[in-house]
């Protein structure tokens, strides 16, 4: 890998979000991370939370050149976001790799942040990941040591091709039982099947999943609500922080990933979903009229 040339394809991403945006309280109104040039026309792949509801986006090259950009697309299911530069980037594009063939122990580079920061790392895990914000990957990639500017960072294989985009900083256990910081990366293999739709429509052209507006955690196989979106469907139905979710449509919930799959298999967004919760040691059924998460978000506008 020509690391110097590869780093030219990494840009810093800065965005601003209106104060009344749905995600402003959670993710902030000023966001910063990274992105990867995937087409020489100035198309940049990043992690979607950086550009959700953004009304202004700027890209900065490793050389310090700043280019205005447009938040082009965001896919809720994968978490990928696309940004289009509004001026000539004049930067090389990274080829997409094959994340499915990557193996535990493989050496990788995670590159992101201002001025071309990168970390030499290894793949330490490939497994299911369930996020507290109604998010699930069948197989995410985990790398260590962690990159301090992980959001939107490019995961690059030894052949110089893009394997994924950084999403989170987590804590994991090493083989000797000690804790270490690791990065969770969204695999690039999820992008090709949806890329044309994202470019054409700004999202994947299929019925959206039902969204509840809850933030949940799993403990010993039990799913507990840790917060609810103030204007979301769950809050309207009476779900509360501290509720334990036990059943969805008369089917017992076995962990966070199982909960999401049961909700999503209930039908498209707008489906009413019966959910049994345990509150103060008492069970009760609540009916949540699910929604399309995107309908709560401010839409990108062309600058």
N, C-alpha and C positions, 0 to 999 in steps of 0.2 A: 504493500500500500504506500502510495506517495502521500504522506500525511499532510504536507504543506498544501498540495493541490486539493486534497479532500476538504481541508478546513475552509477553503475559499467558498465552498457550497453551504456553509453554515452562516446564518444571519441572526442577529438579535431582533426580537420582536417586542415592540412596545405598543400598548393600546390604552385608550381611555374609554370609559363606559359612563353613560349618563347616571347621575345620582339616583334617579328614580327607576333604574333598571332592576329587573327582578333578581338578578344575581349580584347586585352591587353590595348588599350587606354581607354576603357570604364570601365573595371573591374579590371585593374591592373595586374601586373605580379607576385605579391605575394598575396595570398589569404588565409584567415583564418576563420574558423567557426567550426561547430560541425557535428557529425553524430551519428547514432544509430545502434548498432549491432542488426541485425535481423536474423542472422543465426550463430550458434556457429562455423561454418567453417571460420568465419572471414569476412562475407559479411556485409557491412555497408551501410545504407541508409542515404543520405544527400540531400542537395539542390544543383541542378545541376550547378549553376553558380560558385560554389567553385572549380569545377573540369573541367570545360569546357576548352579544349585545354591544360590541364595540362600534363607536361612531367615528373613531380616528385610529389608524394603525400606521406605524412607521417601521421600516426595516433598516437595520444598520449592518453594513458589511464589516468583515474583519479589518478592513482598511480604514473604517470610520466614516464611510460615505452613507448618508441618510437618504432614504427613498420613501415617499408616501406610498401607502398600499390600501387595498380594499379587502375587508373580511368577506370572502367569497362564499364559503360553505362551512357547515359544521354537521357532523354526524353524531347523534346522541348515542348510538349503540357502540361504535368503536371508540369514540372520543376524538377522532381525527378532525382537524380543521384545515382549511385551505385559505391561503392569502394570495392575492394577485398584486404584484408590484405595479404602480401606476406610472412608473418611469423605467428606463432601461437599467436592469440590474448589472448586466454584463458580467455575470458569474456563471461558472460551470454548473451543470446539473448532475446530481448523483444518480447512478443507476439503482433501481430497486433490486434487492437481493432476495434470498429464499430463507425466510425465518424458520420455516418448517424443518429445514435440513440442519439448522444450527443445533449444536449439542452442548450438554453440560460440560463446563471446563473450557469451552472455546474462548480464545482471546478475542477481545473486542475493544473498540474505542467508543466512548460516549463523549460527544462534542457538543458544546453549547455555551451560552453566555457571551458577554462582550469580549471582543478581541481574541476570539478563537480558543477559548479554554477547552481542554480535553483531558480525559482520564483514561489511562490504560486499565482495563477491567477484564473480568471473566464472567461468563454466564454461570450463575449459581443456582438457577431454578427455571423450570418451564412448567407451569401448572395453572389451574383455575384461579381466578381472582374475582372476588365479589367486593364491590365498593359500597360504602355506606349510603351513597346518593342514588340508589336504584341503577346500578351499573354492574355488568358482569362480562368477563372475558373467559371463554372456555380454556384458553391457554395463553397466559401472559408470560413475558420474559423478565427474569430478575437478574440483575448484575451487581457485582461488587468489585472493588470499593465504589462507593457512591460518588456521583458528581454533585457538587454543591449548587449548580444551576441546572437542575434536571428538567424543568418544564419545557417541552418542545425540543430537547436535545436529540441529536441524531445518533442512533446506535449503528455503528459501522463495523462490518466484518473484516477479516484479514484480507479479503479480496477487494476492499474499498467500496463495497456496495452497501446500501442502506438496509438494515434489518428491522428497524423500528424507530419509534419516537418516545422519548421519555415522558412519563406522566406523574410519578409520585416518588417521594422519599419515604421508605419504611424501615422498620427494624426487623432483622431476621436473626436466626441462630446459626452459628458456625458448627462444624462437625464436633468441636469440643464443648459445645453448649454455651459459648459466650455470645453476646449480642453484637451485631454489627449493622451499620447503616447500609441499606441496599436500595437500588432504584428499580421501580416497576416500569416496564417498557411495553407499549402497544405494538404487537408484531406487524410488520409491513405487509404480510400476506393478506391482511384484512382490507387493504386499500384497493387493489386492482378490480375486485368485483363491484365496487361502489363508485369508482373514480368518475366514470362518465356521467352518472346521475348527479354527483356532487357538482360537476362542472356545468351541467345543463340546468339543474333545478335549485342548486344551493343546499340540497339534502338528498337522501336516498328516496327514490320515487316508489314508495310502498306505504301501506297504512301504518301510521305510527303506533308504537306500543302504548298500552295503557300506563299512565303515570299517576302515582298517588300523592307525591309531595311529602315523602317522609325520609328521614335519615335514621338508619338502623345499624345496630351492631349485633354480633353473634357471640354468645358465651355458652359453652357446654351444649351446643346444638340449639339453644334457644335464641330467638330473634327478639330484641328489645328495641323499641323506638327511643332514640336519643333526642330527636327533635322533629318538629313538623314545619313545613313551609307555611308561613302565616296566611297566604292567600291560596293555598293548594287544596286539592280535593279531600285529603285526609283530615285536615283541620276542619273543613266544612262538615265532614261526617262525624266529628266528635272524637277522633283519635287523639291521644295525648302522649306527651313525653312520659316514659316509664311503662307504657303498655307493653305487654308481652304478646306477640302474635303467635297464636297456636294453630289456627286452621284457616285455609282459604277454600271456599266453596266445599265445605265438609271434608276436606282432605288435610290431614295433619302436615304441618310445616316441619321440615327437618333441615334446619340451617338456613343461612342467608341466601345462598345460591338457589336452593330449592324454593324458597319463598318467592324470589323474583321469577323463576320459571313458571310457577303456578299462577302468578298474577298475569304474566305475559301470555300464557296459553289460554287465558279467559276470554280473549277477543281483542279487537282493536281499541284504541283510545276512545273513551266515551262509554265503554262497557261498565255496568254497575257490578261491583265485585263484593260479595259478602265475606267479611273477615271477622274471625273470632279472636278476641283479645282477652287476656287475663289482667285485671286491674284490681288492686287491693284484695287479692286472693279470690276474686269472683270473676266468672266468665261471662262475657256478653258478646252478642253479634252486632256488628255495625255494617252498614251498606255504604260503600264508597263509590261514588260515580267518578270513575277515572277520567283523565283528561290527556290531551296532547301537550307534552311539556313545552314544545316550541311555541304554543299559542300564548304562553305567559311571557315570552321573551321579546325584547325589542329587536326589530329586524335590521340587518346591515343596510346602510344607505351608501350609494355610490358617491364618492367625493368629487 
